[in-house]
Amino acid sequence: MDVNLPEVKAEVEAAFARYEAALMANDAEALQSMFWNSSHTIRYGIGEILHGWEEIGAFRFARSPVGLARVISRTVITTFGRDFATASTLFHRDTMPGRIGRQQQTWARFDDGWRIVAAHVSVISDAA
């Protein structure tokens, strides 16, 4: 298993950056396009449990843009071979004092590019 092939890691880093930019712009269409269009796709969020591309989209298109601004840190992207990767990051929001967010995504390469196949977002107390 080849871990972190430079060209593959660069592709996933670029996909992750596009996701973050779309999130900050509340670009629901761009965000939705980055998820695998499948009933097998899962996103567990801070306050929601979403199974399938359609549920994820319904959440995205109904979500308020208020309070989405954040600063990310300690992002770790790891690729496995040429078609599978994980992306993990921490985030802070001014709207969540004393709390730290955690986001993990599982990415897979399909014929039409990299897509998120599973995601988890949670918030805990910031012990720091």
Phi and psi in radians as a Rosetta constraint file:
Dihedral C 1 N 2 CA 2 C 2 CIRCULARHARMONIC -1.540 0.35
Dihedral N 2 CA 2 C 2 N 3 CIRCULARHARMONIC 2.095 0.35
Dihedral C 2 N 3 CA 3 C 3 CIRCULARHARMONIC -1.817 0.35
Dihedral N 3 CA 3 C 3 N 4 CIRCULARHARMONIC 2.291 0.35
Dihedral C 3 N 4 CA 4 C 4 CIRCULARHARMONIC 1.012 0.35
Dihedral N 4 CA 4 C 4 N 5 CIRCULARHARMONIC 0.835 0.35
Dihedral C 4 N 5 CA 5 C 5 CIRCULARHARMONIC -1.009 0.35
Dihedral N 5 CA 5 C 5 N 6 CIRCULARHARMONIC 2.236 0.35
Dihedral C 5 N 6 CA 6 C 6 CIRCULARHARMONIC -0.929 0.35
Dihedral N 6 CA 6 C 6 N 7 CIRCULARHARMONIC -0.775 0.35
Dihedral C 6 N 7 CA 7 C 7 CIRCULARHARMONIC -1.216 0.35
Dihedral N 7 CA 7 C 7 N 8 CIRCULARHARMONIC -0.598 0.35
Dihedral C 7 N 8 CA 8 C 8 CIRCULARHARMONIC -1.263 0.35
Dihedral N 8 CA 8 C 8 N 9 CIRCULARHARMONIC -0.770 0.35
Dihedral C 8 N 9 CA 9 C 9 CIRCULARHARMONIC -1.045 0.35
Dihedral N 9 CA 9 C 9 N 10 CIRCULARHARMONIC -0.713 0.35
Dihedral C 9 N 10 CA 10 C 10 CIRCULARHARMONIC -1.076 0.35
Dihedral N 10 CA 10 C 10 N 11 CIRCULARHARMONIC -0.679 0.35
Dihedral C 10 N 11 CA 11 C 11 CIRCULARHARMONIC -1.097 0.35
Dihedral N 11 CA 11 C 11 N 12 CIRCULARHARMONIC -0.786 0.35
Dihedral C 11 N 12 CA 12 C 12 CIRCULARHARMONIC -1.235 0.35
Dihedral N 12 CA 12 C 12 N 13 CIRCULARHARMONIC -0.660 0.35
Dihedral C 12 N 13 CA 13 C 13 CIRCULARHARMONIC -1.040 0.35
Dihedral N 13 CA 13 C 13 N 14 CIRCULARHARMONIC -0.704 0.35
Dihedral C 13 N 14 CA 14 C 14 CIRCULARHARMONIC -1.173 0.35
Dihedral N 14 CA 14 C 14 N 15 CIRCULARHARMONIC -0.723 0.35
Dihedral C 14 N 15 CA 15 C 15 CIRCULARHARMONIC -1.110 0.35
Dihedral N 15 CA 15 C 15 N 16 CIRCULARHARMONIC -0.748 0.35
Dihedral C 15 N 16 CA 16 C 16 CIRCULARHARMONIC -1.080 0.35
Dihedral N 16 CA 16 C 16 N 17 CIRCULARHARMONIC -0.737 0.35
Dihedral C 16 N 17 CA 17 C 17 CIRCULARHARMONIC -1.098 0.35
Dihedral N 17 CA 17 C 17 N 18 CIRCULARHARMONIC -0.697 0.35
Dihedral C 17 N 18 CA 18 C 18 CIRCULARHARMONIC -1.099 0.35
Dihedral N 18 CA 18 C 18 N 19 CIRCULARHARMONIC -0.704 0.35
Dihedral C 18 N 19 CA 19 C 19 CIRCULARHARMONIC -1.073 0.35
Dihedral N 19 CA 19 C 19 N 20 CIRCULARHARMONIC -0.830 0.35
Dihedral C 19 N 20 CA 20 C 20 CIRCULARHARMONIC -1.090 0.35
Dihedral N 20 CA 20 C 20 N 21 CIRCULARHARMONIC -0.736 0.35
Dihedral C 20 N 21 CA 21 C 21 CIRCULARHARMONIC -1.108 0.35
Dihedral N 21 CA 21 C 21 N 22 CIRCULARHARMONIC -0.734 0.35
Dihedral C 21 N 22 CA 22 C 22 CIRCULARHARMONIC -1.147 0.35
Dihedral N 22 CA 22 C 22 N 23 CIRCULARHARMONIC -0.655 0.35
Dihedral C 22 N 23 CA 23 C 23 CIRCULARHARMONIC -1.109 0.35
Dihedral N 23 CA 23 C 23 N 24 CIRCULARHARMONIC -0.788 0.35
Dihedral C 23 N 24 CA 24 C 24 CIRCULARHARMONIC -1.171 0.35
Dihedral N 24 CA 24 C 24 N 25 CIRCULARHARMONIC -0.487 0.35
Dihedral C 24 N 25 CA 25 C 25 CIRCULARHARMONIC -1.566 0.35
Dihedral N 25 CA 25 C 25 N 26 CIRCULARHARMONIC -0.042 0.35
Dihedral C 25 N 26 CA 26 C 26 CIRCULARHARMONIC 0.883 0.35
Dihedral N 26 CA 26 C 26 N 27 CIRCULARHARMONIC 0.753 0.35
Dihedral C 26 N 27 CA 27 C 27 CIRCULARHARMONIC -1.501 0.35
Dihedral N 27 CA 27 C 27 N 28 CIRCULARHARMONIC 1.511 0.35
Dihedral C 27 N 28 CA 28 C 28 CIRCULARHARMONIC -1.051 0.35
Dihedral N 28 CA 28 C 28 N 29 CIRCULARHARMONIC -0.664 0.35
Dihedral C 28 N 29 CA 29 C 29 CIRCULARHARMONIC -1.128 0.35
Dihedral N 29 CA 29 C 29 N 30 CIRCULARHARMONIC -0.772 0.35
Dihedral C 29 N 30 CA 30 C 30 CIRCULARHARMONIC -1.131 0.35
Dihedral N 30 CA 30 C 30 N 31 CIRCULARHARMONIC -0.765 0.35
Dihedral C 30 N 31 CA 31 C 31 CIRCULARHARMONIC -1.041 0.35
Dihedral N 31 CA 31 C 31 N 32 CIRCULARHARMONIC -0.811 0.35
Dihedral C 31 N 32 CA 32 C 32 CIRCULARHARMONIC -1.093 0.35
Dihedral N 32 CA 32 C 32 N 33 CIRCULARHARMONIC -0.628 0.35
Dihedral C 32 N 33 CA 33 C 33 CIRCULARHARMONIC -1.176 0.35
Dihedral N 33 CA 33 C 33 N 34 CIRCULARHARMONIC -0.329 0.35
Dihedral C 33 N 34 CA 34 C 34 CIRCULARHARMONIC -1.502 0.35
Dihedral N 34 CA 34 C 34 N 35 CIRCULARHARMONIC -0.154 0.35
Dihedral C 34 N 35 CA 35 C 35 CIRCULARHARMONIC -1.656 0.35
Dihedral N 35 CA 35 C 35 N 36 CIRCULARHARMONIC 2.524 0.35
Dihedral C 35 N 36 CA 36 C 36 CIRCULARHARMONIC -1.067 0.35
Dihedral N 36 CA 36 C 36 N 37 CIRCULARHARMONIC 2.210 0.35
Dihedral C 36 N 37 CA 37 C 37 CIRCULARHARMONIC -1.378 0.35
Dihedral N 37 CA 37 C 37 N 38 CIRCULARHARMONIC 1.456 0.35
Dihedral C 37 N 38 CA 38 C 38 CIRCULARHARMONIC -2.694 0.35
Dihedral N 38 CA 38 C 38 N 39 CIRCULARHARMONIC 2.643 0.35
Dihedral C 38 N 39 CA 39 C 39 CIRCULARHARMONIC -1.229 0.35
Dihedral N 39 CA 39 C 39 N 40 CIRCULARHARMONIC -0.221 0.35
Dihedral C 39 N 40 CA 40 C 40 CIRCULARHARMONIC -1.474 0.35
Dihedral N 40 CA 40 C 40 N 41 CIRCULARHARMONIC -0.204 0.35
Dihedral C 40 N 41 CA 41 C 41 CIRCULARHARMONIC -1.281 0.35
Dihedral N 41 CA 41 C 41 N 42 CIRCULARHARMONIC 2.395 0.35
Dihedral C 41 N 42 CA 42 C 42 CIRCULARHARMONIC -2.255 0.35
Dihedral N 42 CA 42 C 42 N 43 CIRCULARHARMONIC 2.463 0.35
Dihedral C 42 N 43 CA 43 C 43 CIRCULARHARMONIC -2.397 0.35
Dihedral N 43 CA 43 C 43 N 44 CIRCULARHARMONIC 1.994 0.35
Dihedral C 43 N 44 CA 44 C 44 CIRCULARHARMONIC -1.753 0.35
Dihedral N 44 CA 44 C 44 N 45 CIRCULARHARMONIC 2.019 0.35
Dihedral C 44 N 45 CA 45 C 45 CIRCULARHARMONIC -1.838 0.35
Dihedral N 45 CA 45 C 45 N 46 CIRCULARHARMONIC -3.031 0.35
Dihedral C 45 N 46 CA 46 C 46 CIRCULARHARMONIC -1.060 0.35
Dihedral N 46 CA 46 C 46 N 47 CIRCULARHARMONIC -0.705 0.35
Dihedral C 46 N 47 CA 47 C 47 CIRCULARHARMONIC -2.277 0.35
Dihedral N 47 CA 47 C 47 N 48 CIRCULARHARMONIC 0.300 0.35
Dihedral C 47 N 48 CA 48 C 48 CIRCULARHARMONIC -2.527 0.35
Dihedral N 48 CA 48 C 48 N 49 CIRCULARHARMONIC 2.676 0.35
Dihedral C 48 N 49 CA 49 C 49 CIRCULARHARMONIC -2.153 0.35
Dihedral N 49 CA 49 C 49 N 50 CIRCULARHARMONIC 1.973 0.35
Dihedral C 49 N 50 CA 50 C 50 CIRCULARHARMONIC -2.101 0.35
Dihedral N 50 CA 50 C 50 N 51 CIRCULARHARMONIC 2.122 0.35
Dihedral C 50 N 51 CA 51 C 51 CIRCULARHARMONIC -2.009 0.35
Dihedral N 51 CA 51 C 51 N 52 CIRCULARHARMONIC 2.048 0.35
Dihedral C 51 N 52 CA 52 C 52 CIRCULARHARMONIC 1.715 0.35
Dihedral N 52 CA 52 C 52 N 53 CIRCULARHARMONIC 2.625 0.35
Dihedral C 52 N 53 CA 53 C 53 CIRCULARHARMONIC -1.001 0.35
Dihedral N 53 CA 53 C 53 N 54 CIRCULARHARMONIC -0.668 0.35
Dihedral C 53 N 54 CA 54 C 54 CIRCULARHARMONIC -1.177 0.35
Dihedral N 54 CA 54 C 54 N 55 CIRCULARHARMONIC -0.731 0.35
Dihedral C 54 N 55 CA 55 C 55 CIRCULARHARMONIC -1.136 0.35
Dihedral N 55 CA 55 C 55 N 56 CIRCULARHARMONIC -0.693 0.35
Dihedral C 55 N 56 CA 56 C 56 CIRCULARHARMONIC -1.081 0.35
Dihedral N 56 CA 56 C 56 N 57 CIRCULARHARMONIC -0.782 0.35
Dihedral C 56 N 57 CA 57 C 57 CIRCULARHARMONIC -1.099 0.35
Dihedral N 57 CA 57 C 57 N 58 CIRCULARHARMONIC -0.743 0.35
Dihedral C 57 N 58 CA 58 C 58 CIRCULARHARMONIC -1.047 0.35
Dihedral N 58 CA 58 C 58 N 59 CIRCULARHARMONIC -0.707 0.35
Dihedral C 58 N 59 CA 59 C 59 CIRCULARHARMONIC -1.118 0.35
Dihedral N 59 CA 59 C 59 N 60 CIRCULARHARMONIC -0.861 0.35
Dihedral C 59 N 60 CA 60 C 60 CIRCULARHARMONIC -1.027 0.35
Dihedral N 60 CA 60 C 60 N 61 CIRCULARHARMONIC -0.798 0.35
Dihedral C 60 N 61 CA 61 C 61 CIRCULARHARMONIC -1.299 0.35
Dihedral N 61 CA 61 C 61 N 62 CIRCULARHARMONIC -0.324 0.35
Dihedral C 61 N 62 CA 62 C 62 CIRCULARHARMONIC -1.686 0.35
Dihedral N 62 CA 62 C 62 N 63 CIRCULARHARMONIC -0.184 0.35
Dihedral C 62 N 63 CA 63 C 63 CIRCULARHARMONIC -1.251 0.35
Dihedral N 63 CA 63 C 63 N 64 CIRCULARHARMONIC 2.401 0.35
Dihedral C 63 N 64 CA 64 C 64 CIRCULARHARMONIC -1.282 0.35
Dihedral N 64 CA 64 C 64 N 65 CIRCULARHARMONIC 2.467 0.35
Dihedral C 64 N 65 CA 65 C 65 CIRCULARHARMONIC -1.374 0.35
Dihedral N 65 CA 65 C 65 N 66 CIRCULARHARMONIC -0.091 0.35
Dihedral C 65 N 66 CA 66 C 66 CIRCULARHARMONIC -1.256 0.35
Dihedral N 66 CA 66 C 66 N 67 CIRCULARHARMONIC 2.290 0.35
Dihedral C 66 N 67 CA 67 C 67 CIRCULARHARMONIC 1.381 0.35
Dihedral N 67 CA 67 C 67 N 68 CIRCULARHARMONIC 0.311 0.35
Dihedral C 67 N 68 CA 68 C 68 CIRCULARHARMONIC -1.484 0.35
Dihedral N 68 CA 68 C 68 N 69 CIRCULARHARMONIC -0.322 0.35
Dihedral C 68 N 69 CA 69 C 69 CIRCULARHARMONIC -1.021 0.35
Dihedral N 69 CA 69 C 69 N 70 CIRCULARHARMONIC 2.414 0.35
Dihedral C 69 N 70 CA 70 C 70 CIRCULARHARMONIC -2.714 0.35
Dihedral N 70 CA 70 C 70 N 71 CIRCULARHARMONIC 2.870 0.35
Dihedral C 70 N 71 CA 71 C 71 CIRCULARHARMONIC -2.071 0.35
Dihedral N 71 CA 71 C 71 N 72 CIRCULARHARMONIC 2.219 0.35
Dihedral C 71 N 72 CA 72 C 72 CIRCULARHARMONIC -1.731 0.35
Dihedral N 72 CA 72 C 72 N 73 CIRCULARHARMONIC 2.720 0.35
Dihedral C 72 N 73 CA 73 C 73 CIRCULARHARMONIC -2.678 0.35
Dihedral N 73 CA 73 C 73 N 74 CIRCULARHARMONIC 2.832 0.35
Dihedral C 73 N 74 CA 74 C 74 CIRCULARHARMONIC 0.942 0.35
Dihedral N 74 CA 74 C 74 N 75 CIRCULARHARMONIC 0.691 0.35
Dihedral C 74 N 75 CA 75 C 75 CIRCULARHARMONIC -1.240 0.35
Dihedral N 75 CA 75 C 75 N 76 CIRCULARHARMONIC 2.283 0.35
Dihedral C 75 N 76 CA 76 C 76 CIRCULARHARMONIC -2.217 0.35
Dihedral N 76 CA 76 C 76 N 77 CIRCULARHARMONIC 2.082 0.35
Dihedral C 76 N 77 CA 77 C 77 CIRCULARHARMONIC -2.019 0.35
Dihedral N 77 CA 77 C 77 N 78 CIRCULARHARMONIC 2.211 0.35
Dihedral C 77 N 78 CA 78 C 78 CIRCULARHARMONIC -2.231 0.35
Dihedral N 78 CA 78 C 78 N 79 CIRCULARHARMONIC 2.244 0.35
Dihedral C 78 N 79 CA 79 C 79 CIRCULARHARMONIC -1.878 0.35
Dihedral N 79 CA 79 C 79 N 80 CIRCULARHARMONIC 2.604 0.35
Dihedral C 79 N 80 CA 80 C 80 CIRCULARHARMONIC -2.232 0.35
Dihedral N 80 CA 80 C 80 N 81 CIRCULARHARMONIC 1.913 0.35
Dihedral C 80 N 81 CA 81 C 81 CIRCULARHARMONIC 1.197 0.35
Dihedral N 81 CA 81 C 81 N 82 CIRCULARHARMONIC -2.578 0.35
Dihedral C 81 N 82 CA 82 C 82 CIRCULARHARMONIC -1.872 0.35
Dihedral N 82 CA 82 C 82 N 83 CIRCULARHARMONIC -0.074 0.35
Dihedral C 82 N 83 CA 83 C 83 CIRCULARHARMONIC -2.292 0.35
Dihedral N 83 CA 83 C 83 N 84 CIRCULARHARMONIC 0.164 0.35
Dihedral C 83 N 84 CA 84 C 84 CIRCULARHARMONIC -2.526 0.35
Dihedral N 84 CA 84 C 84 N 85 CIRCULARHARMONIC 2.450 0.35
Dihedral C 84 N 85 CA 85 C 85 CIRCULARHARMONIC -2.736 0.35
Dihedral N 85 CA 85 C 85 N 86 CIRCULARHARMONIC 2.780 0.35
Dihedral C 85 N 86 CA 86 C 86 CIRCULARHARMONIC -2.155 0.35
Dihedral N 86 CA 86 C 86 N 87 CIRCULARHARMONIC 2.595 0.35
Dihedral C 86 N 87 CA 87 C 87 CIRCULARHARMONIC -2.336 0.35
Dihedral N 87 CA 87 C 87 N 88 CIRCULARHARMONIC 2.180 0.35
Dihedral C 87 N 88 CA 88 C 88 CIRCULARHARMONIC -2.235 0.35
Dihedral N 88 CA 88 C 88 N 89 CIRCULARHARMONIC 2.438 0.35
Dihedral C 88 N 89 CA 89 C 89 CIRCULARHARMONIC -2.638 0.35
Dihedral N 89 CA 89 C 89 N 90 CIRCULARHARMONIC 2.730 0.35
Dihedral C 89 N 90 CA 90 C 90 CIRCULARHARMONIC -1.789 0.35
Dihedral N 90 CA 90 C 90 N 91 CIRCULARHARMONIC 2.685 0.35
Dihedral C 90 N 91 CA 91 C 91 CIRCULARHARMONIC -2.532 0.35
Dihedral N 91 CA 91 C 91 N 92 CIRCULARHARMONIC 2.631 0.35
Dihedral C 91 N 92 CA 92 C 92 CIRCULARHARMONIC -2.161 0.35
Dihedral N 92 CA 92 C 92 N 93 CIRCULARHARMONIC 2.422 0.35
Dihedral C 92 N 93 CA 93 C 93 CIRCULARHARMONIC -2.180 0.35
Dihedral N 93 CA 93 C 93 N 94 CIRCULARHARMONIC 2.452 0.35
Dihedral C 93 N 94 CA 94 C 94 CIRCULARHARMONIC -1.042 0.35
Dihedral N 94 CA 94 C 94 N 95 CIRCULARHARMONIC -0.462 0.35
Dihedral C 94 N 95 CA 95 C 95 CIRCULARHARMONIC -1.377 0.35
Dihedral N 95 CA 95 C 95 N 96 CIRCULARHARMONIC -0.044 0.35
Dihedral C 95 N 96 CA 96 C 96 CIRCULARHARMONIC -2.241 0.35
Dihedral N 96 CA 96 C 96 N 97 CIRCULARHARMONIC 1.084 0.35
Dihedral C 96 N 97 CA 97 C 97 CIRCULARHARMONIC -1.084 0.35
Dihedral N 97 CA 97 C 97 N 98 CIRCULARHARMONIC 2.418 0.35
Dihedral C 97 N 98 CA 98 C 98 CIRCULARHARMONIC 1.346 0.35
Dihedral N 98 CA 98 C 98 N 99 CIRCULARHARMONIC 0.147 0.35
Dihedral C 98 N 99 CA 99 C 99 CIRCULARHARMONIC -2.196 0.35
Dihedral N 99 CA 99 C 99 N 100 CIRCULARHARMONIC 2.681 0.35
Dihedral C 99 N 100 CA 100 C 100 CIRCULARHARMONIC -2.276 0.35
Dihedral N 100 CA 100 C 100 N 101 CIRCULARHARMONIC 2.372 0.35
Dihedral C 100 N 101 CA 101 C 101 CIRCULARHARMONIC -1.665 0.35
Dihedral N 101 CA 101 C 101 N 102 CIRCULARHARMONIC 2.641 0.35
Dihedral C 101 N 102 CA 102 C 102 CIRCULARHARMONIC -2.254 0.35
Dihedral N 102 CA 102 C 102 N 103 CIRCULARHARMONIC 2.358 0.35
Dihedral C 102 N 103 CA 103 C 103 CIRCULARHARMONIC -2.323 0.35
Dihedral N 103 CA 103 C 103 N 104 CIRCULARHARMONIC 2.290 0.35
Dihedral C 103 N 104 CA 104 C 104 CIRCULARHARMONIC -2.268 0.35
Dihedral N 104 CA 104 C 104 N 105 CIRCULARHARMONIC 2.421 0.35
Dihedral C 104 N 105 CA 105 C 105 CIRCULARHARMONIC -2.289 0.35
Dihedral N 105 CA 105 C 105 N 106 CIRCULARHARMONIC 2.489 0.35
Dihedral C 105 N 106 CA 106 C 106 CIRCULARHARMONIC -1.899 0.35
Dihedral N 106 CA 106 C 106 N 107 CIRCULARHARMONIC 2.166 0.35
Dihedral C 106 N 107 CA 107 C 107 CIRCULARHARMONIC -1.960 0.35
Dihedral N 107 CA 107 C 107 N 108 CIRCULARHARMONIC 2.490 0.35
Dihedral C 107 N 108 CA 108 C 108 CIRCULARHARMONIC -2.339 0.35
Dihedral N 108 CA 108 C 108 N 109 CIRCULARHARMONIC 2.562 0.35
Dihedral C 108 N 109 CA 109 C 109 CIRCULARHARMONIC -1.559 0.35
Dihedral N 109 CA 109 C 109 N 110 CIRCULARHARMONIC 2.254 0.35
Dihedral C 109 N 110 CA 110 C 110 CIRCULARHARMONIC -2.029 0.35
Dihedral N 110 CA 110 C 110 N 111 CIRCULARHARMONIC 3.079 0.35
Dihedral C 110 N 111 CA 111 C 111 CIRCULARHARMONIC -0.989 0.35
Dihedral N 111 CA 111 C 111 N 112 CIRCULARHARMONIC -0.541 0.35
Dihedral C 111 N 112 CA 112 C 112 CIRCULARHARMONIC -1.720 0.35
Dihedral N 112 CA 112 C 112 N 113 CIRCULARHARMONIC 0.201 0.35
Dihedral C 112 N 113 CA 113 C 113 CIRCULARHARMONIC 2.104 0.35
Dihedral N 113 CA 113 C 113 N 114 CIRCULARHARMONIC -3.010 0.35
Dihedral C 113 N 114 CA 114 C 114 CIRCULARHARMONIC -1.342 0.35
Dihedral N 114 CA 114 C 114 N 115 CIRCULARHARMONIC 2.359 0.35
Dihedral C 114 N 115 CA 115 C 115 CIRCULARHARMONIC -2.378 0.35
Dihedral N 115 CA 115 C 115 N 116 CIRCULARHARMONIC 2.571 0.35
Dihedral C 115 N 116 CA 116 C 116 CIRCULARHARMONIC -1.379 0.35
Dihedral N 116 CA 116 C 116 N 117 CIRCULARHARMONIC 2.229 0.35
Dihedral C 116 N 117 CA 117 C 117 CIRCULARHARMONIC -1.860 0.35
Dihedral N 117 CA 117 C 117 N 118 CIRCULARHARMONIC -0.326 0.35
Dihedral C 117 N 118 CA 118 C 118 CIRCULARHARMONIC -2.734 0.35
Dihedral N 118 CA 118 C 118 N 119 CIRCULARHARMONIC 2.514 0.35
Dihedral C 118 N 119 CA 119 C 119 CIRCULARHARMONIC -2.567 0.35
Dihedral N 119 CA 119 C 119 N 120 CIRCULARHARMONIC 2.623 0.35
Dihedral C 119 N 120 CA 120 C 120 CIRCULARHARMONIC -2.456 0.35
Dihedral N 120 CA 120 C 120 N 121 CIRCULARHARMONIC 2.312 0.35
Dihedral C 120 N 121 CA 121 C 121 CIRCULARHARMONIC -2.265 0.35
Dihedral N 121 CA 121 C 121 N 122 CIRCULARHARMONIC 2.290 0.35
Dihedral C 121 N 122 CA 122 C 122 CIRCULARHARMONIC -2.559 0.35
Dihedral N 122 CA 122 C 122 N 123 CIRCULARHARMONIC 2.868 0.35
Dihedral C 122 N 123 CA 123 C 123 CIRCULARHARMONIC -2.307 0.35
Dihedral N 123 CA 123 C 123 N 124 CIRCULARHARMONIC 2.379 0.35
Dihedral C 123 N 124 CA 124 C 124 CIRCULARHARMONIC -2.318 0.35
Dihedral N 124 CA 124 C 124 N 125 CIRCULARHARMONIC 3.017 0.35
Dihedral C 124 N 125 CA 125 C 125 CIRCULARHARMONIC -1.135 0.35
Dihedral N 125 CA 125 C 125 N 126 CIRCULARHARMONIC 2.429 0.35
Dihedral C 125 N 126 CA 126 C 126 CIRCULARHARMONIC -1.524 0.35
Dihedral N 126 CA 126 C 126 N 127 CIRCULARHARMONIC 1.712 0.35
Dihedral C 126 N 127 CA 127 C 127 CIRCULARHARMONIC -1.162 0.35
Dihedral N 127 CA 127 C 127 N 128 CIRCULARHARMONIC -0.332 0.35
